Amino acid sequence: MTWRYIIKQLALPPSSLLLLLLISVALRKRWPKIAMASFFIAMSGLYIMSLPITVEYAARVLETEAPLPPQQWPKLAQRADAIVVLGGGRETNDPAWQTDQPSLLAMQRVRYAARLAKASHLPILTTGGLHFGQPPSEAQLMADSLAQDFALTARWLEKESRTTWENALYTAQILQAEGIQRVVLVTNAWHMQRSRWCFEQFGFEVISAPVGFLSVANGRPLNGWLPESKAMWQNTALLNEALGAVFYRLTYSAD
């Protein structure tokens, strides 16, 4: 997992664009035209990837699943048998809590799942494995938050998965052993397209419950054309998701 993380970070912005800048400096005397092209691509990429307006329009491509209207929440038990919450990372050794905590991304999902569970009375499964091999699992951290912050008990914890595909694989082993095929799937809106596909490959009937939409109007001055550090992170996450969606369909099969 460590090497996979390093390769992934080097391949995605901003690392890949910073490497291009270094290449442009290294080649400026021997191959000035290549150096200039590298410099232009890197600077253009850094600018585009740092724009909130890029986030807004890129997210529209990925966020294809409609939000779940609140008036439908109390009736979810008629259409599904469990709520599945996908892990979204963790923050390590937070001094305020003196322990690891779910990331802000994961907490978006946990809070939404808690609201759905209280409205529908459906049981919850949290899914997410270890972070770089170190306990506790993401599933455990989310279950702890559900219990301590929302007075809800996760009925199942899936603690082995490292990817979205494995979220679906190991969740299927737990829930389908109890005859559960219909689930409400909670994850971020830009991650839902790939997540739903994975769970459907293992025979689940999925009700999408996306949260954290990025495709809404960005509400920034100058309509989002001013660079912003937050946008760089969001655009990188969207790019990673788009590449992941293509990679999954070419690589994975439940057969």
Secondary structure, 3 states (H helix, E strand, C coil): CHHHHHHHHHHCCCHHHHHHHHHHHHCCCCCHHHHHHHHHHHHHHHHHHCCHHHHHHHHHHHCCCCCCCHHHHHHHHHCCCEEEEECCCEEEEECCCCEEEECHHHHHHHHHHHHHHHHHCCCEEEECCCECCECCCHHHHHHHHHHHHHCCCCCEEECCCCCHHHHHHHHHHHHHHHCCCEEEEEEEHHHHHHHHHHHHHCCCEEEEEEECCCCCCCCCHHHHCCCCHHHHHHHHHHHHHHHHHHHHHHHCCCC
